């Protein structure tokens, strides 16, 4: 299992993503958030194909987390869809766990 704890920034909303490998790169997702938009993503994304999530070049589809983020999130810069993908790739054994950071300077 991989867990991503995401502070979305100035909106003040947070999310916790738990990703658990089922089998054959299928990953189950459990998403909790204080944001109603992210909760909608969590309602939609219960299970994903990790190989499709990590690269849109591997398949014909946009990664499910990105698609859901574009359709359901209020802001395209929201880091939660990317955080979902990071948790998925770690849970599936496709990446090592390492924190990511975006620093904004005025």
C-alpha positions as CSV (number, residue, x, y, z in Angstrom):
1,X,0.0,0.0,0.0
2,X,1.1,3.6,-0.7
3,X,-0.3,6.6,1.0
4,X,-0.1,10.2,-0.3
5,X,-1.0,13.1,2.0
6,X,-1.6,16.1,-0.2
7,X,-1.8,19.7,0.9
8,X,-3.4,21.4,-2.1
9,X,-2.2,24.9,-1.2
10,X,-4.0,28.2,-0.9
11,X,-7.5,26.7,-1.1
12,X,-6.8,25.1,2.2
13,X,-8.1,21.7,1.1
14,X,-6.3,18.5,1.8
15,X,-6.5,14.9,0.5
16,X,-5.3,11.5,1.6
17,X,-4.9,8.9,-1.1
18,X,-4.5,5.2,-0.2
19,X,-3.5,3.0,-3.1
20,X,-3.4,-0.8,-2.8
21,X,-2.1,-3.2,-5.4
22,X,-4.8,-5.8,-6.3
23,X,-3.0,-7.8,-9.0
24,X,-1.6,-7.3,-12.5
25,X,-1.1,-3.6,-12.1
26,X,-4.7,-3.0,-10.9
27,X,-4.7,-0.7,-8.0
28,X,-7.6,0.0,-5.6
29,X,-8.0,3.6,-4.4
30,X,-9.5,5.1,-1.3
31,X,-9.5,8.9,-1.4
32,X,-10.5,11.2,1.6
33,X,-10.6,15.0,1.3
34,X,-12.1,18.1,2.7
35,X,-12.8,19.2,-0.9
36,X,-16.1,18.3,-2.5
37,X,-14.5,18.2,-5.9
38,X,-11.9,15.7,-4.8
39,X,-14.5,13.6,-3.1
40,X,-16.2,13.3,-6.5
41,X,-12.9,12.1,-7.9
42,X,-12.7,9.5,-5.1
43,X,-16.3,8.4,-5.8
44,X,-15.4,7.8,-9.4
45,X,-11.9,6.3,-9.1
46,X,-12.2,3.1,-7.1
47,X,-9.8,1.1,-9.2
48,X,-7.3,2.0,-11.9
49,X,-4.7,0.4,-14.2
50,X,-1.3,1.6,-13.0
51,X,0.3,1.2,-16.4
52,X,-2.3,3.5,-18.0
53,X,-1.9,6.0,-15.1
54,X,1.8,6.4,-15.4
55,X,2.0,7.1,-19.1
56,X,-0.7,8.2,-21.6
57,X,1.7,6.9,-24.3
58,X,1.1,3.3,-23.2
59,X,-2.6,3.4,-24.1
60,X,-5.0,5.4,-26.0
61,X,-6.6,6.9,-23.0
62,X,-5.7,9.9,-20.8
63,X,-4.8,8.6,-17.3
64,X,-8.0,8.3,-15.3
65,X,-6.8,10.6,-12.5
66,X,-6.0,13.3,-15.0
67,X,-9.3,12.9,-16.8
68,X,-11.3,13.0,-13.5
69,X,-9.3,16.0,-12.4
70,X,-10.0,17.9,-15.6
71,X,-13.7,17.1,-15.4
72,X,-14.4,17.3,-11.7
73,X,-11.8,19.7,-10.1
74,X,-12.4,23.4,-9.8
75,X,-8.7,24.3,-10.7
76,X,-6.5,22.7,-13.3
77,X,-3.4,23.4,-11.1
78,X,-4.8,21.2,-8.3
79,X,-2.0,18.8,-7.3
80,X,-4.3,16.0,-6.1
81,X,-4.7,14.2,-9.5
82,X,-0.9,14.1,-9.8
83,X,-0.6,12.9,-6.2
84,X,-3.1,10.1,-7.0
85,X,-0.8,8.9,-9.8
86,X,2.3,9.1,-7.6
87,X,0.5,6.9,-5.0
88,X,-0.6,4.4,-7.7
89,X,2.9,4.0,-9.2
90,X,4.4,3.4,-5.8
91,X,1.7,0.9,-4.8
92,X,2.2,-1.0,-8.1
93,X,5.9,-1.2,-7.6
94,X,6.6,1.1,-10.6
95,X,8.4,3.8,-8.5
96,X,10.1,4.2,-5.2
97,X,8.4,6.3,-2.6
98,X,9.9,9.8,-2.6
99,X,8.2,13.1,-1.7
100,X,7.6,15.7,-4.4
101,X,7.5,19.4,-3.9
102,X,6.3,22.5,-5.7
103,X,7.6,25.7,-4.2
104,X,5.9,28.9,-5.2
105,X,7.8,32.2,-4.7
106,X,6.2,35.6,-5.2
